[in-house]
Amino acid sequence: MRVSFGLVCLALCVSGARAETVVFDHARVIDGTGGPVREDVSVLVEGGQIVQVGGVVGPVPGMRRVDLTGKTMVPGLISDHSHVGLVSGTQSGTANYTRANILGALVQYTRYGVLTVTALGLNKSPLFDVLRREQHEGRNPGADLYGVDQGISAPDGIPPVGVFHIGGDQIYRPATPGEARADVDRMVGEGTDLVKLWVDDFRNDVVGAKGYPELSPAVYRAAIEEAHRDRTRVAVHIHDLEVAKSVVAAGADILAHGVRDRAVDGVLIGALKRRGVWYIATLDLDEANYLFAEHPEWLRDPFLLAGLNPALKAQFADPAWRAKTLAAKTTPASRYALSVNQRNLLTLYRAGVKIGFGTDSGASATRIPGFAEHRELALTVAAGLTPLQAITLATGNAAALLGLPDRGVIAMGKRADLLIVEGTPDRNIADMDRIDQVWQRGEKVSGGLSHGG
């Protein structure tokens, strides 16, 4: 099949974009659908969109050709659960919620090939709403931005103010069903993409830990009902199996974290499948609590260094910080939570539950934007999924969870959000870290980020 010059011109006129015409030759293509890898493929991009996948692409005036021999093309990665504006350096706090800090993080995501980010709560209006529109329009460098404006938790509940130092304008804490309904309506009025609820006492499997107050069933049921009345889906932060079952029964659309206290059972599996609920494991969340204390040698790895600010690099290099972290009660609890989470992810995947992709990156300093998503891929494979299955979760599945049909797969008419890596990541997931180029809306935005590169 040969694409005519007329077809290319038609694509340009329809898209209205001014991006250059690019043909990628000799690519291995992982298309994000879960289908087999296609070898030696040409992909034509025009006006920020994919015009053709496969076949012979004839010469067109002004066309740029990019030889991808020995390289693999993957759709740009998509995070269904991240946060922005919460961390600067090693510190969390409401003062970090600035335009410059958020845009800096969105640019960092693109360097790692994460081109769509969902900031799942703790945002400030109107700044978040303005930035979201600007990123949709491509007015700033960095990942496209979706998410939840503030979110809802219990009075004096999580996220703990004393830990995260968040402001009252970043989260609602209703005491009654009526207050919860009003908070939902406020978020919907601001244009939130989802409603976020926190239903967790935050003991996190630490023996003897004192829990925080949980959002009551009456309040979270009212919030879910109101969101659905407003035609808005609800994502719920959970940790424990019984809470997961309760919020799913109440109508939750997305479980924003994996079940981490014990093995999932048939009751939850059946409810998730019957109701079509999406599940995001966020495996990296717990691993990030201790990972960098275990691996000081990683400070020589340019792939990690690309995501570290000077303060965080100094913290990871500090022997006292590493010793304190490894001795903390939270570390064995985090290891346990990760192991349970991985087993549950595999069980749910094999059962046919709808699985998305997220990490909680940006919620704390050690959940590093971009790097965390690559760790999530590795942990997903370690859980028992194949590399191709893990990549599909982070591309086609992640787009489907967000209801974004224009991205997440490599096919005609889709956005040209592309991650190009050295090697064969469908066989070795570590090759996803060998980033050669990143293209966003058909324009090259980053390149050369790789282990040892």
Secondary structure, DSSP 8 states (H G I E B T S, - for coil): -B--HHHHHHHHHHH------EEEEEEEE--SSS---EEEEEEEEETTEEEEESSB----TT-EEEE-TTEEEEE-EEEEEE--SSEETTEE-GGG--HHHHHHHHHHHHHTTEEEEEEES---TTHHHHHHHHHHHT-SSS-EEEEESS-B--TT-SS-HHHH---GGG-B--SSHHHHHHHHHHHHHTT-SSEEEE-----TT-TT--------HHHHHHHHHHHHHTT--EEEE--SHHHHHHHHHTT-SEE-S---SS---HHHHHHHHHHT-EE---THHHHTTTHHHH-GGGGG-HHHHTT--HHHHHHHH-HHHHHHHHHSTHHHHHHHHHHHHHHHHHHHHHHT-EE-----BTSSTTS-TTHHHHHHHHHHHHHT--HHHHHHIIIIIHHHHHT-TTSSS-STTSB--EEEEES-TTT-GGGGG-EEEEEETTEEEEE---TT-
